[in-house]
C-alpha cells in the first residue's frame, strides 16, 4: 500500500478519492494541493478554485447516466460505473445538512411537442442546490481534516517530475514579501515526493496538463471545441418541459458539418447566471438555489456547440473567449461605458435587461444591441446557435423575444491522455493517475466516480503493478468491438427524427439505494 498520496486539485474527483481512502483505513499520508481556499474562506466569486472545485460552487446537479459527462464506462464497464455513481451520490447525501431534501428526478416520457425540432435526453438527476453545496463543503472538509488529510491552500504547483515522483511548488522568500517586487516574491521551491499522484487540476489547470503532456511526451487524444452561450428567460415559457425534466437536454446534430448542439446545465426556480474567470477571461455558467426564499422564477441553460475538426481546440476556444471579452471597447463607443474594466462578457436581448446574481447584483456583462461582433468572434458558427434559438421559439411560442444570452460559455477540454483503463494511470507512468477535467470528465458525478475508482485501486493489493500487469492499453481496449459501444455525449446513439434526435428508451438499472 502506498505510503504517500499527493492530489493536485481539491475538486470533486480528489475529494471523493480522499474520502474513499479514509473510509477504508488508509494509513499513508494524503496531501491535497490547491490554488484556492478552504470552504470557510472561499469567497463566492472564486468559482473555479477552492475546496470541491467548480463543482462545489455550482448548483450541484448529480446526473445518473453513463453517457453524460465523459463516458466513465469505457474505462471500467457499465455496471462498475453505476456502482461508483452510487458512492458519489451517497457522499453528497452524507455531508448534506438535510439529506432528505436530495431527491431524484427520473423522467421517463419524451413529450411529442419536442420531436419535430429537437431530441431530448432523459436521465435521472439529483439537484443539491448552490446554497446547500456550501454547507456540504464545510462538513466534508471537516471530515477530511479530522481524517488526517493535509491541505496546502493558495498553492500553485510549479512543476512535476514524473520520472522521479516529485512535485514542486513555490516557497515565499524568508523575508517580508511586501518588500519584494512582485516578480521576485517567489524565489525557491518546496519539494514533495509521492508514491501515488492523482492529477485533478480542473478547468483551471488544463494548460498545465498540456505542458506536462508535451514535457513527458505523453500520448493524448485531442478533444473537440465546446463553446456557446448562456440562455436566460422567465421560467413560465419552459414550464411544460420542466415538468417532464428539471435538467432537460435538447439536442441537434449536423454530421456533415461536424457540429452538434445541446442545451446544458438547466437551472430553474431560483436560477442565476454566474460569472466564471479562467485564464483571466470571463465566461458564464448557471447556478440554482433550493430555498424558496431565493426563488426568482427564472430559467437559464447553456447552449453549447461541440465542433469537430478544429486544430488545437484549447487554443482556438481561448482566443475566441478573449476576443469576445475585449470586444466591449468597440461595443461601448457612444454609450458612455469607457470606465468598464477591459475584460467582460457580453449580453444581448431583444427586450430584456441582464439578470441579477443571487446577491442581487446585476450580472457583469456588457449590453450590446447587435450580434455582429459575436458572429465575427464565432467565425460563422453562431448561425447554429441562432437556428437553435429560433426553433425553441417554435416549440415554446410564448417565448417570442422574452429572452437574453450571455456570451460566451465555454467548456475547456483537456487533450485526453492515454491511461490504463482499470485505474486511470498513465500508460508511461503507472504511479500517476489523471481524473476529472484533466481526463475530459464533464460533471460532478463522473469526476467523483473517477476519483473513487483510483482510490479503490490504490487500496487494492495489486495496485502498485496495475499499469505493468495490463497487457493492453486503453487504445487496445477501445479497439475491441465488444468494448466500443458506449454512447457519445452528443448523441451517437440517437435516432434522427425530422431534423431532431430522440434517444431510445432505456431502463435505469439502479436508482436510490
PAPA-831581 format. One line per field, with one value per residue (C-alpha): residue in three letters; x, y, z. Coordinates in nm, 3 decimals. Layout:
<recs>
res c(ALA	...)
X c(X	...)
Y c(Y	...)
Z c(Z	...)
</recs>
This chain:
<recs>
res c(UNK	UNK	UNK	UNK	UNK	UNK	UNK	UNK	UNK	UNK	UNK	UNK	UNK	UNK	UNK	UNK	UNK	UNK	UNK	UNK	UNK	UNK	UNK	UNK	UNK	UNK	UNK	UNK	UNK	UNK	UNK	UNK	UNK	UNK	UNK	UNK	UNK	UNK	UNK	UNK	UNK	UNK	UNK	UNK	UNK	UNK	UNK	UNK	UNK	UNK	UNK	UNK	UNK	UNK	UNK	UNK	UNK	UNK	UNK	UNK	UNK	UNK	UNK	UNK	UNK	UNK	UNK	UNK	UNK	UNK	UNK	UNK	UNK	UNK	UNK	UNK	UNK	UNK	UNK	UNK	UNK	UNK	UNK	UNK	UNK	UNK	UNK	UNK	UNK	UNK	UNK	UNK	UNK	UNK	UNK	UNK	UNK	UNK	UNK	UNK	UNK	UNK	UNK	UNK	UNK	UNK	UNK	UNK	UNK	UNK	UNK	UNK	UNK	UNK	UNK	UNK	UNK	UNK	UNK	UNK	UNK	UNK	UNK	UNK	UNK	UNK	UNK	UNK	UNK	UNK	UNK	UNK	UNK	UNK	UNK	UNK	UNK	UNK	UNK	UNK	UNK	UNK	UNK	UNK	UNK	UNK	UNK	UNK	UNK	UNK	UNK	UNK	UNK	UNK	UNK	UNK	UNK	UNK	UNK	UNK	UNK	UNK	UNK	UNK	UNK	UNK	UNK	UNK	UNK	UNK	UNK	UNK	UNK	UNK	UNK	UNK	UNK	UNK	UNK	UNK	UNK	UNK	UNK	UNK	UNK	UNK	UNK	UNK	UNK	UNK	UNK	UNK	UNK	UNK	UNK	UNK	UNK	UNK	UNK	UNK	UNK	UNK	UNK	UNK	UNK	UNK	UNK	UNK	UNK	UNK	UNK	UNK	UNK	UNK	UNK	UNK	UNK	UNK	UNK	UNK	UNK	UNK	UNK	UNK	UNK	UNK	UNK	UNK	UNK	UNK	UNK	UNK	UNK	UNK	UNK	UNK	UNK	UNK	UNK	UNK	UNK	UNK	UNK	UNK	UNK	UNK	UNK	UNK	UNK	UNK	UNK	UNK	UNK	UNK	UNK	UNK	UNK	UNK	UNK	UNK	UNK	UNK	UNK	UNK	UNK	UNK	UNK	UNK	UNK	UNK	UNK	UNK	UNK	UNK	UNK	UNK	UNK	UNK	UNK	UNK	UNK	UNK	UNK	UNK	UNK	UNK	UNK	UNK	UNK	UNK	UNK	UNK	UNK	UNK	UNK	UNK	UNK	UNK	UNK	UNK	UNK	UNK	UNK	UNK	UNK	UNK	UNK	UNK	UNK	UNK	UNK	UNK	UNK	UNK	UNK	UNK	UNK	UNK	UNK	UNK	UNK	UNK	UNK	UNK	UNK	UNK	UNK	UNK	UNK	UNK	UNK	UNK	UNK	UNK	UNK	UNK	UNK	UNK	UNK	UNK	UNK	UNK	UNK	UNK	UNK	UNK	UNK	UNK	UNK	UNK	UNK	UNK	UNK	UNK	UNK	UNK	UNK	UNK	UNK	UNK	UNK	UNK	UNK	UNK	UNK	UNK	UNK	UNK	UNK	UNK	UNK	UNK	UNK	UNK	UNK	UNK	UNK	UNK	UNK	UNK	UNK	UNK	UNK	UNK	UNK	UNK	UNK	UNK	UNK	UNK	UNK	UNK	UNK	UNK	UNK	UNK	UNK	UNK	UNK	UNK	UNK	UNK	UNK	UNK	UNK	UNK	UNK	UNK	UNK	UNK	UNK	UNK	UNK	UNK	UNK	UNK	UNK	UNK	UNK	UNK	UNK	UNK	UNK	UNK	UNK	UNK	UNK	UNK	UNK	UNK	UNK	UNK	UNK	UNK	UNK	UNK	UNK	UNK	UNK	UNK	UNK	UNK	UNK	UNK	UNK	UNK	UNK	UNK	UNK	UNK	UNK	UNK	UNK	UNK	UNK	UNK	UNK	UNK	UNK	UNK	UNK	UNK	UNK	UNK	UNK	UNK	UNK	UNK	UNK	UNK	UNK	UNK	UNK	UNK	UNK	UNK	UNK	UNK	UNK	UNK	UNK	UNK	UNK	UNK	UNK	UNK	UNK	UNK	UNK	UNK	UNK	UNK	UNK	UNK	UNK	UNK	UNK	UNK	UNK	UNK	UNK	UNK	UNK	UNK	UNK	UNK	UNK	UNK	UNK	UNK	UNK	UNK	UNK)
X c(0.000	0.124	0.279	0.225	-0.057	-0.042	-0.353	-0.323	-0.654	-0.917	-1.205	-1.481	-1.261	-0.985	-1.216	-1.404	-1.073	-0.951	-1.284	-1.262	-0.909	-1.002	-1.318	-1.110	-0.841	-0.559	-0.258	-0.037	-0.006	-0.259	-0.174	-0.407	-0.268	-0.499	-0.470	-0.789	-0.916	-1.088	-1.472	-1.471	-1.256	-1.354	-1.542	-1.849	-1.681	-1.400	-1.594	-1.313	-1.074	-1.101	-1.248	-1.473	-1.361	-1.605	-1.842	-1.867	-1.959	-2.223	-2.583	-2.499	-2.677	-2.574	-2.653	-2.705	-2.625	-2.302	-2.327	-2.330	-2.010	-1.724	-1.806	-1.675	-1.799	-1.538	-1.275	-1.445	-1.762	-2.127	-2.202	-1.893	-1.959	-2.309	-2.168	-1.922	-2.200	-2.389	-2.088	-2.053	-2.421	-2.411	-2.120	-2.316	-2.609	-2.373	-2.242	-2.569	-2.729	-3.072	-3.009	-3.381	-3.407	-3.177	-3.442	-3.406	-3.597	-3.641	-3.825	-3.942	-4.161	-4.044	-4.312	-4.434	-4.411	-4.029	-3.981	-4.023	-3.738	-3.511	-3.403	-3.439	-3.210	-3.388	-3.198	-3.220	-3.072	-3.037	-3.038	-2.849	-2.862	-2.587	-2.689	-2.664	-2.340	-2.155	-2.269	-2.182	-1.834	-1.774	-1.894	-1.692	-1.379	-1.405	-1.426	-1.110	-0.912	-1.014	-0.911	-0.557	-0.558	-0.308	-0.421	-0.189	-0.414	-0.339	-0.055	0.016	0.227	0.513	0.636	0.609	0.882	0.704	1.037	1.138	0.796	0.840	0.608	0.746	0.565	0.691	0.807	0.796	1.126	1.224	1.170	0.879	0.737	0.594	0.950	0.999	0.893	0.602	0.818	1.066	0.831	0.861	1.227	1.265	1.078	0.937	0.957	0.722	0.774	0.489	0.419	0.094	-0.007	-0.368	-0.377	-0.716	-0.649	-0.990	-1.057	-0.810	-0.524	-0.585	-0.298	-0.068	-0.178	-0.093	0.254	0.319	0.199	0.446	0.730	0.698	0.582	0.252	0.025	-0.303	-0.632	-0.747	-1.096	-1.346	-1.432	-1.728	-1.843	-2.164	-2.381	-2.581	-2.953	-3.190	-3.568	-3.867	-3.938	-4.303	-4.207	-4.043	-4.266	-4.427	-4.083	-3.952	-4.248	-4.102	-3.735	-3.574	-3.237	-3.368	-3.116	-3.224	-3.005	-2.936	-2.663	-2.519	-2.295	-2.191	-2.071	-1.907	-2.127	-2.360	-2.561	-2.714	-2.877	-2.667	-2.692	-3.051	-3.138	-3.491	-3.694	-3.408	-3.184	-2.895	-2.631	-2.282	-1.958	-1.652	-1.294	-1.049	-0.705	-0.801	-1.105	-1.476	-1.731	-2.072	-2.240	-2.562	-2.648	-2.970	-3.050	-3.302	-3.451	-3.787	-3.664	-3.428	-3.697	-3.699	-3.896	-3.620	-3.463	-3.114	-2.916	-2.614	-2.647	-2.322	-2.176	-1.940	-1.723	-1.509	-1.204	-1.062	-0.683	-0.573	-0.926	-0.800	-0.615	-0.898	-1.151	-0.931	-0.875	-1.249	-1.325	-1.055	-1.187	-1.538	-1.403	-1.213	-1.490	-1.665	-1.439	-1.586	-1.941	-1.923	-1.849	-2.101	-2.283	-2.053	-1.913	-1.539	-1.491	-1.570	-1.291	-1.117	-1.231	-1.602	-1.851	-2.143	-2.519	-2.773	-3.151	-3.426	-3.625	-3.470	-3.202	-2.934	-3.048	-2.931	-2.688	-2.802	-2.663	-2.894	-2.621	-2.665	-2.464	-2.136	-2.186	-2.160	-2.500	-2.489	-2.754	-2.614	-2.474	-2.232	-1.923	-2.032	-2.083	-1.737	-1.577	-1.759	-1.635	-1.967	-2.057	-2.302	-2.556	-2.614	-2.697	-2.928	-3.118	-3.139	-3.299	-3.539	-3.663	-3.704	-3.943	-4.148	-4.157	-4.229	-4.440	-4.483	-4.105	-4.103	-3.837	-3.857	-3.505	-3.139	-2.797	-2.466	-2.162	-1.956	-2.000	-1.710	-1.607	-1.234	-1.149	-0.804	-0.638	-0.719	-0.403	-0.370	-0.444	-0.481	-0.850	-0.858	-0.709	-0.675	-0.297	-0.073	0.049	0.404	0.386	0.160	0.208	0.032	-0.347	-0.549	-0.905	-1.182	-1.143	-0.780	-0.925	-1.201	-1.471	-1.763	-1.971	-1.970	-2.081	-1.830	-1.542	-1.620	-1.654	-1.314	-1.151	-1.325	-1.208	-0.846	-0.872	-1.007	-0.710	-0.466	-0.628	-0.612	-0.315	-0.204	-0.243	0.132	0.171	-0.157	-0.004	0.260	0.029	-0.216	-0.140	-0.339	-0.376	-0.695	-0.648	-0.640	-0.939	-1.143	-1.047	-1.213	-1.566	-1.710	-1.598	-1.667	-2.041	-2.086	-2.296	-2.122	-2.233	-2.360	-2.590	-2.430	-2.691	-2.984	-3.224	-3.297	-3.649	-3.737	-3.414	-3.403	-3.286	-3.450	-3.298	-3.420	-3.583	-3.366	-3.440	-3.222	-3.065	-3.020	-3.163	-3.200	-3.013)
Y c(0.000	0.344	0.549	0.891	1.006	1.359	1.503	1.813	1.997	1.990	1.935	1.675	1.399	1.423	1.491	1.169	0.986	1.105	1.010	0.657	0.618	0.740	0.531	0.222	0.285	0.411	0.468	0.664	1.040	1.224	1.575	1.789	2.098	2.368	2.725	2.827	2.843	2.617	2.633	2.866	3.130	3.077	3.384	3.348	3.497	3.237	2.980	2.783	2.705	2.601	2.308	2.091	2.296	2.444	2.156	2.272	2.627	2.518	2.416	2.050	1.851	1.487	1.308	0.933	0.816	0.679	0.868	1.207	1.376	1.169	0.805	0.656	0.313	0.292	0.271	0.037	-0.103	-0.008	-0.193	-0.064	0.291	0.286	0.149	0.437	0.688	0.548	0.611	0.972	1.050	0.882	1.111	1.425	1.297	1.200	1.554	1.730	1.911	1.793	1.476	1.404	1.704	1.542	1.382	1.203	1.322	1.035	1.142	0.858	1.010	1.214	1.472	1.475	1.854	1.835	1.571	1.777	2.008	1.856	1.536	1.512	1.324	1.182	1.052	1.054	1.357	1.476	1.853	1.966	2.346	2.609	2.714	2.358	2.282	2.539	2.368	2.026	2.158	2.264	1.932	1.733	1.940	1.887	1.511	1.506	1.724	1.504	1.203	1.339	1.494	1.779	2.069	2.322	2.614	2.905	2.697	2.655	2.360	2.487	2.155	1.776	1.520	1.200	1.020	1.075	1.107	1.468	1.768	2.123	2.429	2.781	2.892	3.253	3.415	3.421	3.792	4.029	3.965	4.317	4.442	4.242	4.327	4.110	3.905	3.820	3.718	3.351	3.265	2.896	2.566	2.322	1.959	1.674	1.309	1.072	0.704	0.787	1.111	1.195	1.481	1.653	2.016	2.102	2.350	2.600	2.354	2.229	2.441	2.287	1.939	2.022	2.139	1.816	1.608	1.785	1.769	1.393	1.306	1.163	1.023	1.215	1.219	1.567	1.672	1.886	2.250	2.305	2.665	2.865	3.099	3.104	3.149	3.310	3.362	3.358	3.002	3.016	2.977	2.637	2.503	2.229	2.080	2.144	1.939	1.647	1.701	1.958	1.943	1.900	1.846	1.936	1.803	1.868	1.734	1.823	1.534	1.677	1.996	1.828	2.032	1.920	2.141	2.075	2.261	2.212	2.263	2.382	2.582	2.666	2.825	3.012	3.032	3.276	3.333	3.303	3.463	3.241	3.356	3.115	3.220	3.582	3.589	3.594	3.334	3.234	2.942	2.890	2.811	2.747	2.752	2.526	2.751	2.907	3.240	3.260	3.194	3.426	3.210	3.229	2.960	2.956	2.698	2.678	2.631	2.460	2.359	2.068	2.138	1.867	1.919	2.234	2.236	2.287	2.322	2.454	2.748	2.816	2.837	3.061	3.302	3.321	3.394	3.661	3.826	3.844	3.974	4.253	4.348	4.561	4.851	4.859	4.795	5.069	5.356	5.632	5.498	5.616	5.287	5.356	5.318	4.950	4.702	4.567	4.207	4.132	3.911	4.039	4.039	4.053	4.055	4.186	4.311	4.230	4.373	4.145	3.950	3.960	3.744	3.558	3.853	4.096	4.249	4.280	4.013	4.157	4.167	4.443	4.501	4.504	4.598	4.393	4.040	4.134	4.123	3.794	3.643	3.763	3.603	3.272	3.261	3.159	2.904	3.136	3.067	2.723	2.880	3.132	2.849	2.663	2.967	3.026	2.668	2.699	2.987	2.750	2.481	2.736	3.000	3.229	3.281	3.519	3.784	3.750	3.612	3.707	3.548	3.589	3.540	3.324	2.998	2.760	2.415	2.381	2.017	1.886	1.661	1.322	1.134	0.765	0.583	0.227	0.160	-0.017	0.261	0.571	0.564	0.695	0.418	0.555	0.638	0.395	0.586	0.892	0.898	1.159	1.240	1.494	1.766	1.659	1.340	1.527	1.448	1.691	1.696	1.629	1.266	1.143	1.334	1.199	0.848	0.868	0.973	0.690	0.437	0.546	0.528	0.173	0.070	0.236	0.039	-0.291	-0.519	-0.525	-0.154	-0.095	-0.302	-0.212	-0.040	-0.309	-0.607	-0.473	-0.638	-0.383	-0.009	0.191	0.225	-0.153	-0.178	0.067	-0.101	-0.417	-0.403	-0.556	-0.252	0.019	0.053	0.336	0.634	0.963	1.262	1.446	1.172	0.895	0.651	0.869	0.816	1.105	1.242	1.538	1.717	1.639	1.343	1.108	0.861	0.501	0.438	0.256	0.113	0.270	-0.020	0.149	0.449	0.525	0.278)
Z c(0.000	-0.092	0.186	0.029	-0.198	-0.338	-0.500	-0.715	-0.706	-0.431	-0.669	-0.659	-0.804	-0.545	-0.253	-0.331	-0.370	-0.030	0.128	-0.011	0.125	0.473	0.486	0.417	0.675	0.453	0.679	0.444	0.413	0.197	0.077	-0.134	-0.309	-0.449	-0.574	-0.397	-0.039	0.209	0.224	0.523	0.348	-0.016	-0.142	-0.359	-0.665	-0.670	-0.871	-1.034	-0.747	-0.384	-0.191	-0.414	-0.715	-0.964	-0.888	-0.528	-0.629	-0.881	-0.822	-0.769	-1.038	-0.993	-1.318	-1.320	-1.671	-1.811	-2.141	-1.968	-1.868	-2.002	-2.069	-1.748	-1.855	-2.127	-1.852	-1.607	-1.764	-1.724	-1.401	-1.220	-1.338	-1.187	-0.863	-0.849	-0.921	-0.620	-0.397	-0.511	-0.461	-0.119	-0.021	-0.112	0.096	0.378	0.427	0.345	0.644	0.522	0.318	0.288	0.055	-0.204	-0.421	-0.753	-1.057	-1.302	-1.620	-1.841	-2.112	-2.410	-2.499	-2.857	-2.892	-2.883	-3.154	-3.472	-3.372	-3.108	-2.948	-2.572	-2.336	-2.032	-1.731	-1.350	-1.172	-0.813	-0.756	-0.444	-0.482	-0.457	-0.105	0.029	-0.156	0.051	0.372	0.231	0.156	0.516	0.658	0.406	0.465	0.841	0.786	0.572	0.811	1.104	0.894	0.867	0.519	0.487	0.266	0.104	0.014	-0.220	-0.360	-0.728	-0.834	-1.046	-1.187	-1.157	-1.222	-1.327	-1.364	-1.002	-0.834	-0.721	-0.701	-0.685	-0.557	-0.488	-0.147	-0.039	0.041	0.409	0.442	0.427	0.082	0.077	0.041	-0.276	-0.630	-0.746	-0.983	-0.705	-0.424	-0.509	-0.507	-0.429	-0.438	-0.191	-0.298	-0.211	-0.302	-0.376	-0.417	-0.595	-0.763	-0.858	-1.108	-1.083	-1.164	-1.312	-1.588	-1.443	-1.486	-1.839	-1.970	-1.708	-1.813	-2.173	-2.070	-1.880	-2.174	-2.400	-2.147	-2.089	-2.441	-2.318	-2.588	-2.589	-2.776	-2.886	-2.776	-2.968	-2.903	-2.668	-2.674	-2.689	-2.482	-2.156	-2.234	-1.980	-1.981	-1.745	-1.634	-1.739	-2.105	-2.042	-1.765	-1.974	-2.041	-1.688	-1.561	-1.759	-1.680	-1.448	-1.625	-1.978	-2.257	-2.609	-2.890	-3.253	-3.474	-3.816	-3.905	-4.242	-4.068	-3.768	-3.534	-3.254	-3.023	-2.685	-2.404	-2.097	-1.719	-1.689	-1.378	-1.262	-0.983	-0.812	-1.119	-1.152	-1.416	-1.272	-1.387	-1.425	-1.471	-1.628	-1.750	-1.680	-1.908	-1.831	-1.932	-1.795	-1.624	-1.433	-1.070	-0.880	-0.510	-0.338	-0.073	-0.163	-0.024	-0.325	-0.587	-0.890	-1.138	-1.398	-1.613	-1.760	-1.951	-2.175	-2.549	-2.635	-2.966	-2.997	-3.301	-3.454	-3.671	-3.507	-3.495	-3.133	-2.983	-2.649	-2.804	-3.050	-2.766	-2.553	-2.841	-2.910	-2.543	-2.532	-2.848	-2.702	-2.370	-2.536	-2.780	-2.517	-2.613	-2.962	-2.839	-2.578	-2.815	-2.785	-2.479	-2.206	-2.079	-2.107	-1.734	-1.759	-1.696	-2.005	-1.968	-1.967	-2.141	-2.346	-2.302	-2.583	-2.565	-2.794	-2.493	-2.152	-1.926	-1.785	-1.482	-1.123	-0.931	-0.621	-0.421	-0.601	-0.817	-1.192	-1.376	-1.502	-1.877	-2.136	-2.304	-2.682	-2.939	-3.227	-3.255	-3.532	-3.313	-3.156	-3.501	-3.605	-3.299	-3.358	-3.718	-3.870	-3.601	-3.423	-3.703	-3.547	-3.210	-3.379	-3.552	-3.219	-3.051	-3.341	-3.319	-2.942	-3.012	-3.229	-2.958	-2.683	-2.864	-2.560	-2.554	-2.852	-2.775	-2.396	-2.355	-2.336	-2.385	-2.204	-2.427	-2.408	-2.223	-2.272	-2.152	-2.194	-2.257	-2.191	-2.451	-2.302	-2.200	-2.274	-1.950	-1.831	-1.822	-1.484	-1.269	-1.493	-1.458	-1.734	-1.959	-1.932	-1.559	-1.365	-1.039	-1.190	-1.229	-1.423	-1.308	-1.362	-1.621	-1.667	-1.817	-2.001	-1.748	-1.756	-1.445	-1.074	-1.078	-1.336	-1.178	-0.832	-0.971	-1.140	-0.814	-0.629	-0.890	-0.849	-0.470	-0.492	-0.699	-0.458	-0.178	-0.366	-0.308	-0.668	-0.739	-0.739	-1.050	-1.213	-1.510	-1.556	-1.543	-1.800	-2.133	-2.327	-2.303	-2.328	-2.702	-2.738	-2.512	-2.717	-3.043	-2.920	-3.070	-2.755	-2.555	-2.809	-2.789	-2.541	-2.649	-2.711	-2.508	-2.813	-2.925	-3.127	-3.002	-3.106	-3.389	-3.625	-3.647	-3.870	-3.809	-3.442	-3.235	-2.999	-2.756	-2.738	-2.403	-2.150	-1.811	-1.547	-1.362	-1.029	-0.850	-0.482	-0.267)
</recs>
